[in-house]
Amino acid sequence: MHLIRKLPRSAAVAIAVNIVITFTVSQFLGPSTPKLQAAGISAVARVPFYLLQLYIAPTVIALGLQYTRTWYGLGVGLAYSTPLAIWSVATVCPLAVGLTYLCIGCIQGALSVWIYRRLSAR
């Protein structure tokens, strides 16, 4: 709780939005449990891949304001969502699922940059 108090408001909001997007995506997208069991993979095995998306906003914040441009946010989002896209291919999901992971990661990175820059300007 003390960590949140020490963060600037812009960073705290960016991280909060990042958490909401990550948990929403993990609930509605991805391989289903029967599909994972058919592949011999437990549902718990996909948790680390979803946790990767939680690192998007902290990475954007760690870059600092001088390096936070929309393109950097897109790149960070793409880098952290690529393992999810590969995971969806490995579990024989439709191609649209992998592309959706990549798009959501890019959007999440760009949104994190926008929130961080917008609220830091105030």
QUIFEN-V509986 format. One record per residue. RES is the residue in three letters. OMEGA is omega in whole degrees, 0 to 359 (999 if undefined). BURIAL is b if it has 16 or more other C-alpha atoms within 10 Angstrom, else e. D_CENTER is the distance of its C-alpha to the mean C-alpha in Angstrom with 2 decimals. Layout:
RES|OMEGA|BURIAL|D_CENTER ; RES|OMEGA|BURIAL|D_CENTER
//
This chain:
MET|180|e|22.18 ; HIS|179|e|23.88 ; LEU|180|e|20.74 ; ILE|179|e|19.49 ; ARG|182|e|22.98 ; LYS|179|e|22.95 ; LEU|172|e|19.75 ; PRO|183|e|20.54 ; ARG|181|e|19.82 ; SER|179|b|17.50 ; ALA|180|b|15.24 ; ALA|179|b|15.50 ; VAL|179|b|14.67 ; ALA|179|b|11.56 ; ILE|179|b|10.34 ; ALA|178|e|11.72 ; VAL|178|b|10.09 ; ASN|180|b|6.56 ; ILE|180|b|8.04 ; VAL|180|e|9.71 ; ILE|182|b|7.19 ; THR|181|b|5.44 ; PHE|175|e|9.15 ; THR|179|e|10.40 ; VAL|183|b|8.69 ; SER|179|b|9.84 ; GLN|189|e|13.19 ; PHE|184|e|13.99 ; LEU|175|e|12.76 ; GLY|182|b|13.59 ; PRO|179|b|16.85 ; SER|181|e|19.31 ; THR|177|e|21.14 ; PRO|179|e|24.40 ; LYS|178|b|22.89 ; LEU|180|b|21.44 ; GLN|178|e|24.83 ; ALA|178|e|26.66 ; ALA|180|e|24.85 ; GLY|183|e|25.76 ; ILE|178|e|22.28 ; SER|179|e|21.64 ; ALA|179|e|18.87 ; VAL|182|e|17.98 ; ALA|180|e|17.26 ; ARG|182|b|13.94 ; VAL|180|e|12.59 ; PRO|180|e|11.75 ; PHE|177|b|9.59 ; TYR|178|b|7.44 ; LEU|177|e|7.73 ; LEU|181|b|6.40 ; GLN|177|b|2.67 ; LEU|181|b|5.17 ; TYR|183|b|6.66 ; ILE|182|b|5.38 ; ALA|177|b|7.90 ; PRO|177|e|10.40 ; THR|178|b|10.64 ; VAL|180|b|11.37 ; ILE|179|b|13.80 ; ALA|177|e|15.32 ; LEU|180|e|16.13 ; GLY|185|e|18.32 ; LEU|182|e|19.64 ; GLN|180|e|21.70 ; TYR|182|e|18.89 ; THR|171|b|16.36 ; ARG|182|b|17.08 ; THR|181|b|15.14 ; TRP|177|e|15.53 ; TYR|178|b|14.01 ; GLY|177|b|10.84 ; LEU|179|b|10.90 ; GLY|178|b|11.69 ; VAL|178|b|9.08 ; GLY|178|b|6.32 ; LEU|181|b|8.86 ; ALA|182|b|9.57 ; TYR|180|b|6.51 ; SER|179|b|6.40 ; THR|176|b|10.18 ; PRO|177|b|10.91 ; LEU|178|b|9.61 ; ALA|178|b|11.90 ; ILE|178|e|14.59 ; TRP|180|b|14.40 ; SER|176|b|15.09 ; VAL|181|b|17.97 ; ALA|180|e|19.29 ; THR|174|b|19.60 ; VAL|173|e|21.39 ; CYS|176|b|19.16 ; PRO|180|e|20.08 ; LEU|181|e|18.85 ; ALA|180|e|17.36 ; VAL|179|b|14.71 ; GLY|178|b|13.53 ; LEU|177|b|13.80 ; THR|176|b|11.91 ; TYR|180|b|8.82 ; LEU|180|b|9.47 ; CYS|180|b|10.28 ; ILE|177|b|7.44 ; GLY|178|b|5.14 ; CYS|178|b|8.30 ; ILE|180|b|8.88 ; GLN|178|b|5.96 ; GLY|179|b|7.24 ; ALA|178|b|10.67 ; LEU|177|b|10.61 ; SER|178|b|9.75 ; VAL|183|b|12.61 ; TRP|179|b|14.78 ; ILE|182|b|14.68 ; TYR|180|b|15.30 ; ARG|184|b|18.09 ; ARG|182|e|19.56 ; LEU|177|e|20.02 ; SER|180|e|21.13 ; ALA|182|e|23.84 ; ARG|999|e|25.48
//
